[in-house]
């Protein structure tokens, strides 16, 4: 009898289910999305050249502070100075030609007036008077042509002086030189596109992080949300920022669509440098002091036949409807339907249902080898 009792107790103990449980608690749930990005200055200006020629002087270097209008480099001005001198000579020639034609205009007008008086006295013919009138009109047209030629030469001189001025490479903004791409003696050619000589960051105390966020995560991101990130240079320090812009233009690489999310961050200590890789976490939703259960508790369903009819109830609900947890008490398991809120991948907010803080919910069931064999499609002969 003792042996039979012992075997019956062992069988009852082996068949008694063992559960992994967790406690319903009050706390915060923070929903976040993560992405990687690059730290960049908010405003970066590319300083190029409009004219071609060899670099004769450099006045700034990497990390040099510059002011708007400050001379940064100089291109050999001699070819452009020669063009200016040639344009000045052309302008002087046009003005001299005007003076000559003005004198001719005065003479032709006087001759015409004299011929009018001679025709009245029948000294000259009408044809001679008409010929003189034509010469006077031609003189007027020549003077107008000379004045237009002077305007053309003045425009050519202005263009030559402008090109000469472009040999002085100046900074368009106040900032810091981030990159210098030329050296003294190097020839730059601006025939097809403007070459970039310097890269000037306007203000390095204000930076931004350009992140590539996947299309599955961008739906919950809004301007003004809090963000934090770390960089490899300072692994123990977290930098805080704010979402400034969610750009609409998609970025498609190998059929993967991402969107550029810009995070503004203050950099008063100049710790962040352009080009650093940032691991960004954006808080898309947050609730504090709410009732929460582990997410695994919503995925649990008991295996025992005694609870099979309960587990089948209210199946097929939506994301926020039909959710339930299993509460363990002295009588066994009890199914409690809840209405879920947001989740952070670990906890789920409970916004409705007969569930209180401190109750014990089941998250998993510990299976014995006999139970696992019974549920296996291979029975006792399942492959190891």
C-alpha positions as CSV (number, residue, x, y, z in Angstrom):
1,X,0.0,0.0,0.0
2,X,2.9,2.3,0.8
3,X,4.4,1.6,-2.6
4,X,1.2,2.2,-4.4
5,X,0.7,5.5,-2.5
6,X,4.2,6.6,-3.3
7,X,3.7,5.9,-7.0
8,X,0.4,7.7,-7.1
9,X,1.9,10.7,-5.4
10,X,4.8,10.8,-7.9
11,X,2.4,10.5,-10.8
12,X,0.2,13.4,-9.4
13,X,3.3,15.5,-8.8
14,X,4.6,14.9,-12.3
15,X,1.3,15.8,-13.9
16,X,0.8,18.9,-11.8
17,X,1.6,21.9,-14.0
18,X,4.4,24.3,-13.1
19,X,4.1,27.9,-14.2
20,X,6.4,30.9,-14.6
21,X,4.7,33.9,-13.1
22,X,5.0,37.7,-12.8
23,X,3.4,40.4,-10.7
24,X,1.1,43.1,-12.0
25,X,2.7,46.4,-11.2
26,X,2.4,50.1,-11.5
27,X,5.0,52.0,-13.5
28,X,6.0,53.8,-16.6
29,X,5.9,52.6,-20.2
30,X,8.1,54.3,-22.7
31,X,7.6,53.5,-26.4
32,X,10.7,54.2,-28.5
33,X,12.1,53.7,-31.9
34,X,15.8,53.4,-32.6
35,X,17.9,54.4,-35.6
36,X,21.5,55.3,-36.6
37,X,22.5,58.7,-38.0
38,X,25.3,61.1,-38.6
39,X,26.1,64.3,-36.6
40,X,26.3,67.3,-38.9
41,X,26.4,71.1,-38.4
42,X,23.0,72.8,-38.8
43,X,24.3,75.1,-41.6
44,X,27.3,74.2,-43.7
45,X,28.4,76.4,-46.5
46,X,30.5,75.2,-49.5
47,X,32.9,77.9,-50.5
48,X,33.9,77.6,-54.2
49,X,35.3,79.7,-57.0
50,X,33.7,81.2,-60.0
51,X,36.9,81.7,-62.0
52,X,39.8,79.3,-62.8
53,X,43.4,79.7,-62.1
54,X,46.3,78.6,-59.7
55,X,46.0,79.3,-56.0
56,X,48.7,81.8,-55.0
57,X,47.8,82.4,-51.3
58,X,46.0,80.6,-48.5
59,X,45.0,82.6,-45.4
60,X,43.0,80.0,-43.4
61,X,43.4,76.4,-42.5
62,X,41.5,73.6,-40.9
63,X,39.5,74.7,-37.7
64,X,40.3,78.4,-38.5
65,X,37.5,80.8,-37.3
66,X,36.4,83.1,-40.0
67,X,34.1,86.2,-40.3
68,X,31.8,87.1,-43.2
69,X,33.8,88.8,-45.9
70,X,37.2,87.6,-44.6
71,X,39.8,86.7,-47.3
72,X,40.4,83.0,-47.3
73,X,42.4,82.4,-50.4
74,X,43.6,84.1,-53.6
75,X,43.7,83.0,-57.2
76,X,46.4,84.4,-59.5
77,X,44.8,87.8,-60.6
78,X,47.2,88.6,-63.4
79,X,45.2,87.2,-66.3
80,X,42.1,88.9,-65.0
81,X,43.9,92.2,-64.4
82,X,45.0,92.1,-68.1
83,X,41.4,91.6,-69.1
84,X,40.5,94.6,-67.1
85,X,43.2,96.7,-68.7
86,X,42.0,95.6,-72.2
87,X,38.4,96.5,-71.3
88,X,39.5,99.9,-70.1
89,X,41.3,100.5,-73.4
90,X,38.3,99.5,-75.4
91,X,36.2,101.9,-73.3
92,X,38.6,104.7,-73.9
93,X,38.6,104.0,-77.7
94,X,34.8,104.1,-77.8
95,X,34.8,107.4,-76.0
96,X,37.3,108.9,-78.4
97,X,35.3,107.6,-81.4
98,X,32.2,109.4,-79.9
99,X,34.1,112.7,-79.7
100,X,35.2,112.3,-83.3
101,X,31.7,111.6,-84.5
102,X,30.2,114.4,-82.4
103,X,32.5,116.8,-84.3
104,X,31.4,115.3,-87.6
105,X,27.7,115.6,-86.5
106,X,28.2,119.3,-85.8
107,X,29.8,119.9,-89.2
108,X,27.1,118.0,-91.1
109,X,24.3,119.9,-89.3
110,X,25.9,123.3,-90.1
111,X,26.4,122.3,-93.7
112,X,22.8,121.3,-94.0
113,X,21.6,124.6,-92.6
114,X,23.8,126.5,-95.0
115,X,22.5,124.5,-98.0
116,X,18.9,125.3,-97.0
117,X,19.7,129.0,-97.3
118,X,21.6,128.5,-100.6
119,X,18.6,126.6,-102.0
120,X,16.3,129.5,-101.2
121,X,18.6,131.7,-103.4
122,X,18.7,129.0,-106.1
123,X,22.5,128.6,-105.7
124,X,22.3,124.7,-105.2
125,X,20.0,122.1,-106.5
126,X,17.4,120.2,-104.5
127,X,19.4,117.0,-104.9
128,X,22.4,118.5,-103.2
129,X,20.2,119.6,-100.3
130,X,18.7,116.1,-100.0
131,X,22.2,114.6,-100.0
132,X,23.4,116.9,-97.2
133,X,20.3,116.1,-95.2
134,X,21.2,112.4,-95.4
135,X,24.7,113.0,-94.3
136,X,23.4,114.9,-91.2
137,X,21.1,112.1,-90.3
138,X,23.9,109.6,-90.7
139,X,26.0,111.6,-88.4
140,X,23.2,111.5,-85.8
141,X,22.9,107.8,-86.1
142,X,26.7,107.3,-85.8
143,X,26.7,109.3,-82.5
144,X,23.9,107.0,-81.2
145,X,25.9,104.0,-82.3
146,X,29.0,105.3,-80.5
147,X,27.0,105.9,-77.3
148,X,25.7,102.2,-77.4
149,X,29.3,101.1,-78.0
150,X,30.4,102.9,-74.9
151,X,27.7,101.2,-72.8
152,X,28.9,97.8,-74.2
153,X,32.5,98.6,-73.3
154,X,31.4,99.7,-69.8
155,X,29.6,96.4,-69.3
156,X,32.7,94.5,-70.5
157,X,34.8,96.5,-68.0
158,X,32.4,95.7,-65.2
159,X,32.4,92.0,-66.0
160,X,36.2,92.0,-66.1
161,X,36.5,93.8,-62.8
162,X,33.9,91.4,-61.3
163,X,36.0,88.4,-62.5
164,X,39.1,90.1,-61.0
165,X,37.3,90.4,-57.7
166,X,36.3,86.7,-57.8
167,X,40.0,85.9,-57.5
168,X,39.6,86.8,-53.8
169,X,38.0,83.9,-52.1
170,X,36.1,85.3,-49.1
171,X,33.9,83.7,-46.4
172,X,30.2,84.2,-46.9
173,X,29.3,83.6,-43.2
174,X,30.8,83.7,-39.7
175,X,31.9,80.2,-38.8
176,X,34.7,77.6,-38.6
177,X,36.6,76.0,-41.5
178,X,35.7,72.3,-41.4
179,X,37.5,71.3,-44.6
180,X,40.2,72.7,-46.9
181,X,40.5,71.0,-50.3
182,X,43.2,73.1,-52.0
183,X,46.9,74.0,-51.5
184,X,49.1,76.8,-52.7
185,X,50.0,76.2,-56.4
186,X,47.1,74.0,-57.1
187,X,45.1,75.0,-60.2
188,X,41.3,75.0,-59.9
189,X,39.1,74.8,-63.0
190,X,35.6,76.2,-62.9
191,X,34.6,75.4,-66.5
192,X,31.8,72.9,-65.9
193,X,31.0,73.1,-62.2
194,X,32.1,75.1,-59.2
195,X,34.9,73.4,-57.3
196,X,34.6,73.4,-53.5
197,X,37.6,74.9,-51.9
198,X,36.5,75.2,-48.3
199,X,33.7,73.8,-46.1
200,X,32.5,76.3,-43.5
201,X,30.3,75.4,-40.6
202,X,28.3,78.4,-39.5
203,X,27.9,77.4,-35.8
204,X,29.3,74.3,-34.3
205,X,27.5,74.9,-31.0
206,X,24.3,73.8,-32.7
207,X,24.4,70.5,-34.4
208,X,21.8,68.1,-35.9
209,X,21.6,64.3,-36.3
210,X,20.4,63.1,-39.7
211,X,18.9,59.6,-39.0
212,X,17.5,57.0,-41.4
213,X,14.3,55.7,-39.9
214,X,12.6,52.7,-41.4
215,X,9.1,53.1,-42.8
216,X,7.7,50.8,-40.2
217,X,8.8,53.1,-37.4
218,X,8.3,56.6,-39.0
219,X,4.5,56.6,-38.5
220,X,4.8,57.5,-34.8
221,X,7.5,60.1,-35.0
222,X,6.4,63.8,-34.7
223,X,8.2,67.1,-34.5
224,X,9.0,68.1,-31.0
225,X,9.4,64.6,-29.6
226,X,12.3,64.0,-27.2
227,X,15.3,62.0,-28.5
228,X,18.6,60.8,-27.0
229,X,21.7,59.3,-28.6
230,X,25.2,58.2,-27.9
231,X,28.4,58.3,-29.9
232,X,31.3,56.0,-29.9
233,X,33.7,58.8,-28.7
234,X,31.7,59.1,-25.4
235,X,30.1,55.7,-24.8
236,X,29.1,56.6,-21.2
237,X,27.5,60.0,-22.1
238,X,24.0,60.4,-23.4
239,X,23.1,63.5,-25.5
240,X,19.6,64.8,-25.5
241,X,17.8,66.5,-28.5
242,X,14.5,67.2,-30.1
243,X,13.0,66.0,-33.3
244,X,13.1,69.1,-35.6
245,X,11.9,67.6,-38.9
246,X,10.5,64.5,-40.5
247,X,11.4,64.8,-44.2
248,X,8.9,63.5,-46.7
249,X,11.4,62.4,-49.3
250,X,11.9,58.6,-49.2
251,X,15.4,57.1,-49.4
252,X,15.3,53.7,-51.2
253,X,18.3,51.5,-51.1
254,X,17.9,47.9,-52.4
255,X,14.1,48.1,-52.0
256,X,14.5,49.2,-48.3
257,X,12.7,52.5,-47.7
258,X,13.8,54.9,-45.0
259,X,13.1,58.5,-44.1
260,X,15.4,61.2,-42.9
261,X,14.5,62.4,-39.4
262,X,16.4,65.4,-38.2
263,X,17.2,65.8,-34.5
264,X,18.5,69.1,-33.2
265,X,21.0,69.0,-30.3
266,X,23.0,71.7,-28.5
267,X,26.8,71.3,-28.5
268,X,28.1,74.1,-26.1
269,X,31.2,72.1,-25.1
270,X,32.0,71.2,-28.8
271,X,32.2,67.6,-27.9
272,X,30.2,66.5,-31.0
273,X,32.1,66.7,-34.2
274,X,30.8,66.5,-37.8
275,X,30.6,63.0,-39.2
276,X,30.2,61.2,-35.9
277,X,27.9,58.1,-35.9
278,X,25.0,58.4,-33.5
279,X,22.8,55.7,-32.1
280,X,19.5,57.5,-31.7
281,X,16.5,56.6,-29.5
282,X,13.3,58.6,-30.1
283,X,10.5,58.6,-27.6
284,X,7.2,58.3,-29.5
285,X,4.9,57.7,-26.6
286,X,5.1,57.7,-22.8
287,X,2.7,57.0,-19.9
288,X,3.6,57.1,-16.2
289,X,2.1,55.4,-13.1
290,X,-0.1,53.0,-15.0
291,X,-1.1,49.4,-14.5
292,X,1.2,47.2,-16.6
293,X,1.7,43.5,-17.2
294,X,4.6,41.7,-19.0
295,X,4.0,41.3,-22.7
296,X,4.7,37.6,-22.5
297,X,1.6,37.2,-20.2
298,X,-0.7,38.1,-23.2
299,X,1.0,35.5,-25.4
300,X,0.5,32.7,-22.8
301,X,-2.2,30.0,-23.3
302,X,-2.4,27.0,-21.0
303,X,-2.0,23.5,-22.4
304,X,-4.2,21.5,-19.9
305,X,-7.5,20.3,-21.2
306,X,-9.3,21.8,-18.2
307,X,-8.6,25.3,-19.6
308,X,-9.0,24.5,-23.3
309,X,-12.5,25.9,-23.4
310,X,-11.4,29.1,-21.7
311,X,-8.5,29.6,-24.0
312,X,-10.7,29.3,-27.0
313,X,-13.0,32.2,-25.9
314,X,-12.7,35.6,-27.5
315,X,-10.1,34.6,-30.0
316,X,-9.5,36.6,-33.2
317,X,-9.6,40.0,-31.4
318,X,-7.8,43.1,-32.8
319,X,-4.6,44.6,-31.4
320,X,-6.4,46.5,-28.6
321,X,-9.4,44.1,-28.2
322,X,-9.8,40.5,-27.0
323,X,-6.5,40.5,-25.0
324,X,-6.5,38.4,-21.9
325,X,-4.1,37.2,-19.2
326,X,-4.2,34.2,-16.9
327,X,-4.1,34.9,-13.2
328,X,-2.9,32.2,-10.8
329,X,-4.7,31.8,-7.4
330,X,-5.3,29.1,-4.9
331,X,-8.0,27.5,-7.1
332,X,-5.9,27.4,-10.2
333,X,-5.8,29.5,-13.3
334,X,-8.4,32.2,-14.0
335,X,-8.7,34.0,-17.4
336,X,-9.1,37.8,-17.1
337,X,-10.0,39.8,-20.2
338,X,-8.2,43.2,-20.4
339,X,-8.0,46.2,-22.7
340,X,-4.5,46.9,-23.6
341,X,-2.8,50.3,-24.3
342,X,0.7,51.0,-25.5
343,X,3.6,48.6,-25.1
344,X,7.4,49.1,-25.1
345,X,8.3,45.5,-26.1
346,X,8.5,44.4,-22.4
347,X,5.4,45.7,-20.7
348,X,1.8,46.4,-21.8
349,X,-0.4,49.1,-20.4
350,X,-3.7,47.8,-19.0
351,X,-6.4,50.4,-19.5
352,X,-9.4,48.2,-18.8
353,X,-10.3,44.9,-17.2
354,X,-10.7,43.3,-13.7
355,X,-7.0,43.3,-12.9
356,X,-5.3,44.9,-10.0
357,X,-1.8,45.6,-9.0
358,X,-0.1,42.8,-7.0
359,X,-2.0,40.0,-8.7
360,X,0.1,37.1,-10.2
361,X,-0.2,36.5,-13.9
362,X,1.3,33.5,-15.8
363,X,3.8,34.1,-18.5
364,X,4.9,30.5,-19.3
365,X,4.4,26.9,-18.4
366,X,7.2,24.5,-17.4
367,X,6.7,21.2,-19.2
368,X,7.9,17.9,-17.9
369,X,9.6,15.5,-20.3
370,X,6.4,13.3,-20.3
371,X,4.2,16.3,-21.2
372,X,6.6,17.5,-23.9
373,X,6.7,14.0,-25.4
374,X,2.9,13.8,-25.4
375,X,2.6,17.1,-27.2
376,X,5.3,16.3,-29.7
377,X,4.2,15.1,-33.2
378,X,6.7,12.3,-32.8
379,X,5.5,11.1,-29.5
380,X,8.1,9.4,-27.3
381,X,10.3,8.8,-30.3
382,X,10.8,12.5,-31.1
383,X,14.3,13.2,-32.6
384,X,16.9,14.5,-30.2
